[in-house]
Amino acid sequence: MSQKPVYDLDIVQEIALDKRKCRISLRLLNWLDNHGYRKGIVHDIIHALKEECFCKTVELEKMPGKLADVYKLDYEDEKWYVKLFLDDETGQLIVRVWSCWPNGFLH
């Protein structure tokens, strides 16, 4: 859809420094927990992202009109697929992470 990310990665990473402003879907948290991944890995992955990891921008199926940036990166000997977007919740800008899957694909 887009050749460049919609969201500035520096801003995403700065916001995500405050873990209260980085919301991870419950589905994702449960999956990672059930598969033995350490707490905080999603935050660490967000901070490991680099511009060259950007893959594409997509429209969210469950939120028509809302765009998310997709990244793929190698982290701790695994390939990771990350889908995130910025959202304005009650006037506060937050990072929402809907996908962060190892092996570079959806589970």
GIBEL-V968472 format. One record per residue. N is the residue number from 1. RES is the residue in one small letter. PHI is phi in degrees with one decimal (999 if undefined). Layout:
n=N res=RES phi=PHI
n=N res=RES phi=PHI
This chain:
n=1 res=m phi=999
n=2 res=s phi=-128.9
n=3 res=q phi=-87.1
n=4 res=k phi=-127.7
n=5 res=p phi=-62.2
n=6 res=v phi=-73.3
n=7 res=y phi=-105.4
n=8 res=d phi=-66.2
n=9 res=l phi=-62.2
n=10 res=d phi=-61.2
n=11 res=i phi=-69.0
n=12 res=v phi=-56.8
n=13 res=q phi=-67.8
n=14 res=e phi=-65.3
n=15 res=i phi=-62.7
n=16 res=a phi=-68.7
n=17 res=l phi=-58.2
n=18 res=d phi=-89.0
n=19 res=k phi=-60.0
n=20 res=r phi=-71.5
n=21 res=k phi=-102.1
n=22 res=c phi=-122.4
n=23 res=r phi=-99.7
n=24 res=i phi=-110.5
n=25 res=s phi=-58.5
n=26 res=l phi=-60.9
n=27 res=r phi=-56.7
n=28 res=l phi=-68.1
n=29 res=l phi=-57.6
n=30 res=n phi=-63.9
n=31 res=w phi=-61.8
n=32 res=l phi=-61.6
n=33 res=d phi=-62.5
n=34 res=n phi=-69.0
n=35 res=h phi=-109.8
n=36 res=g phi=80.0
n=37 res=y phi=-80.7
n=38 res=r phi=-71.2
n=39 res=k phi=-63.2
n=40 res=g phi=89.7
n=41 res=i phi=-63.3
n=42 res=v phi=-63.3
n=43 res=h phi=-62.4
n=44 res=d phi=-63.6
n=45 res=i phi=-64.9
n=46 res=i phi=-58.1
n=47 res=h phi=-77.0
n=48 res=a phi=-88.4
n=49 res=l phi=-61.6
n=50 res=k phi=-128.6
n=51 res=e phi=-55.2
n=52 res=e phi=-71.3
n=53 res=c phi=-81.5
n=54 res=f phi=-61.1
n=55 res=c phi=-112.6
n=56 res=k phi=-168.3
n=57 res=t phi=-114.2
n=58 res=v phi=-130.1
n=59 res=e phi=-87.6
n=60 res=l phi=-72.8
n=61 res=e phi=-61.6
n=62 res=k phi=-87.0
n=63 res=m phi=-136.6
n=64 res=p phi=-51.2
n=65 res=g phi=92.3
n=66 res=k phi=-95.2
n=67 res=l phi=-101.2
n=68 res=a phi=-130.9
n=69 res=d phi=-94.1
n=70 res=v phi=-113.0
n=71 res=y phi=-125.3
n=72 res=k phi=-130.7
n=73 res=l phi=-150.0
n=74 res=d phi=-93.8
n=75 res=y phi=-147.0
n=76 res=e phi=49.4
n=77 res=d phi=63.8
n=78 res=e phi=-134.9
n=79 res=k phi=-90.3
n=80 res=w phi=-119.2
n=81 res=y phi=-109.1
n=82 res=v phi=-128.5
n=83 res=k phi=-122.9
n=84 res=l phi=-143.3
n=85 res=f phi=-153.5
n=86 res=l phi=-95.0
n=87 res=d phi=-137.2
n=88 res=d phi=-106.2
n=89 res=e phi=-103.3
n=90 res=t phi=48.4
n=91 res=g phi=80.4
n=92 res=q phi=-112.2
n=93 res=l phi=-75.2
n=94 res=i phi=-131.2
n=95 res=v phi=-98.5
n=96 res=r phi=-110.0
n=97 res=v phi=-110.5
n=98 res=w phi=-96.8
n=99 res=s phi=-141.8
n=100 res=c phi=-158.6
n=101 res=w phi=-111.6
n=102 res=p phi=-71.8
n=103 res=n phi=70.1
n=104 res=g phi=71.0
n=105 res=f phi=-149.9
n=106 res=l phi=-70.8
n=107 res=h phi=-113.5
